[in-house]
Amino acid sequence: VAGIRIKGKDCFSVQYHPEASPGPHDAEYLFDQFIESLKKSKMVKA
């Protein structure tokens, strides 16, 4: 797994290797963070 996060910015990225075969629950926390990011962005623009 490789990943980056930029301090002070609301962005992140990850890459999984196919041979590691992560399942949907292994990355669930990333989707949770993404959804929270969208909610915060929507609140700021509203």
C-alpha positions in Angstrom: 0.0 0.0 0.0 1.3 3.4 -0.9 -0.5 6.6 0.1 -0.1 10.3 0.5 -1.9 13.1 2.4 -1.1 16.7 2.0 -1.2 18.7 5.3 -3.4 21.7 5.1 -5.3 20.4 2.1 -8.3 18.2 2.0 -6.9 15.5 -0.3 -5.4 12.1 -0.1 -4.5 9.2 -2.4 -3.8 5.5 -2.0 -2.7 2.7 -4.2 -3.1 -1.0 -3.6 -1.1 -3.7 -5.3 -3.3 -6.3 -7.0 -1.4 -9.2 -5.4 -2.4 -7.8 -2.0 -6.1 -8.2 -2.9 -7.6 -5.9 -0.3 -11.3 -6.4 0.2 -14.0 -3.7 0.5 -13.7 -3.5 4.2 -10.0 -3.0 4.1 -10.5 0.4 2.4 -13.8 1.3 4.1 -12.1 4.0 6.3 -10.9 5.7 3.1 -14.4 6.0 1.8 -15.5 7.3 5.2 -12.9 10.0 5.1 -13.8 10.9 1.5 -17.5 11.2 2.4 -16.6 13.4 5.4 -14.5 15.6 3.2 -17.5 16.1 0.8 -19.8 17.0 3.7 -17.3 19.6 5.0 -16.9 21.0 1.5 -20.6 21.3 1.0 -21.0 23.1 4.4 -18.3 25.6 3.5 -19.8 26.4 0.1 -23.4 26.6 1.4 
